[in-house]
Amino acid sequence: MRTPVFHVEVRESSTLRNLLEELLQKEENVSAIWSSPGSIDSEALVLLNEVDVGLTGGLETELNDGDEIIVLPLVHGG
């Protein structure tokens, strides 16, 4: 299975929340799984340049040109 890659342009001084909102609006495959940036943040491991965004400011983390965001859905067993 090939991992989907999305390229999203955001305005200067944008946050991770802004990027995820843009992605949810433009990509039906993403909005079919998650309804909001908050649901992505709570149901996935979100990395900014290989660092957990929980350590960088969460959804309010400011983005820079060339940043790489990785979203890894969490899988729970029982």
Contact map, one row per residue, 1 for C-alpha under 8 A:
111000000000000000000000000000000000000000000000000000000000000000000000000000
111100000000000000000000000000000000000000000000000000000000000000000000000000
111110000000000000000000000000000000000000000000000000000000000000000000000000
011111000000000000000000000000000000000000000000000000000000000000000000000000
001111100000000000000000000000000000000000000000000000000000000000000000000000
000111110000000000000000000000000000000000000000000000000000000000000000000000
000011111000000000000000000000000000000000000000000000000000000000000000000000
000001111100000000100110000000000000000000000000000000000000000000000000000000
000000111110000000100000000000000000000000000000000000000000000000000000000000
000000011111010001100000000000000000000000000000000000000000000000000000000000
000000001111110000000000000000000000000000000000000000000000000000000000000000
000000000111110000000000000000000000000000000000000000000000000100000000000000
000000000011111000000000000000000000000000000000000000000000011100000000000000
000000000111111101100000000000000000000000000000000000000000011000000000000000
000000000000111111100000000000000000000000000000000000000011111000000000000000
000000000000011111110000000000000000000000000000000000000111111000000000000000
000000000000001111111000000000000000100000000000000000000011100000000000000000
000000000100011111111100000000000000000000000000000000000000000000000000000000
000000011100011111111110000000000000000000000000000000000000000000000000000000
000000000000000111111111000000000001100000000000000000000000000000000000000000
000000000000000011111111100000000001100000000000000000000000000000000000000000
000000010000000001111111110000000000000000000000000000000000000000000000000000
000000010000000000111111111001000000000000000000000000000000000000000000000000
000000000000000000011111111101100111000000000000000000000000000000000000000000
000000000000000000001111111100100000000000000000000000000000000000000000000000
000000000000000000000111111100000000000000000000000000000000000000000000000000
000000000000000000000011111111100000000000000000000000000000000000000000000000
000000000000000000000001111111110000000000000000000000000000000000000000000000
000000000000000000000000001111111000000000000000000000000000000000000000000000
000000000000000000000011001111111100000000000000000000000000000000000000000000
000000000000000000000001101111111111000000000000000000000000000000000000000000
000000000000000000000000000111111110000000000000000000000000000000000000000000
000000000000000000000000000011111110000000000000000000000000000000000000000000
000000000000000000000001000001111111101100000000000000000000000000000000000000
000000000000000000000001000000111111101100000000000000000000000000000000000000
000000000000000000011001000000100111111100000000000000000000000000000000000000
000000000000000010011000000000000111111110000000000000000010000000000000000000
000000000000000000000000000000000001111111000000000000000010000000000000000000
000000000000000000000000000000000111111111100000000000000000000000000000000000
000000000000000000000000000000000111111111110100000000000000000000000000000000
000000000000000000000000000000000000111111111100000000000110000000000000000000
000000000000000000000000000000000000011111111000000000000000000000000000000000
000000000000000000000000000000000000001111111000000000000000000000000000110000
000000000000000000000000000000000000000111111100000000000000000000000011110000
000000000000000000000000000000000000000011111110000100000000000000000111110000
000000000000000000000000000000000000000110011111000110000000000000001111000000
000000000000000000000000000000000000000000001111111110000000000000001110000000
000000000000000000000000000000000000000000000111111110000000000000111100000000
000000000000000000000000000000000000000000000011111000000000000000111100000000
000000000000000000000000000000000000000000000011111100000000000000011100000000
000000000000000000000000000000000000000000000011111110110000000000000000000000
000000000000000000000000000000000000000000001111011111110000000000000000000000
000000000000000000000000000000000000000000000111001111111110100000000000000000
000000000000000000000000000000000000000000000000000111111100000000000000000000
000000000000000000000000000000000000000000000000001111111100000000000000000000
000000000000000000000000000000000000000000000000001111111100100000000000000000
000000000000000000000000000000000000000000000000000011111111100000000000000000
000000000000000100000000000000000000000010000000000011111111100000000000000000
000000000000001110000000000000000000110010000000000010001111100000000000000000
000000000000001110000000000000000000000000000000000000001111110000000000000000
000000000000001110000000000000000000000000000000000010011111111000000000000000
000000000000111100000000000000000000000000000000000000000001111100000000000000
000000000000111100000000000000000000000000000000000000000000111110100000000000
000000000001100000000000000000000000000000000000000000000000011111100000000000
000000000000000000000000000000000000000000000000000000000000001111100000000000
000000000000000000000000000000000000000000000000000000000000000111110000000000
000000000000000000000000000000000000000000000001100000000000001111111000000000
000000000000000000000000000000000000000000000001110000000000000001111100000000
000000000000000000000000000000000000000000000111110000000000000000111110000000
000000000000000000000000000000000000000000001111110000000000000000011111000000
000000000000000000000000000000000000000000011110000000000000000000001111100000
000000000000000000000000000000000000000000011100000000000000000000000111110000
000000000000000000000000000000000000000000111000000000000000000000000011111000
000000000000000000000000000000000000000000111000000000000000000000000001111100
000000000000000000000000000000000000000000000000000000000000000000000000111110
000000000000000000000000000000000000000000000000000000000000000000000000011111
000000000000000000000000000000000000000000000000000000000000000000000000001111
000000000000000000000000000000000000000000000000000000000000000000000000000111
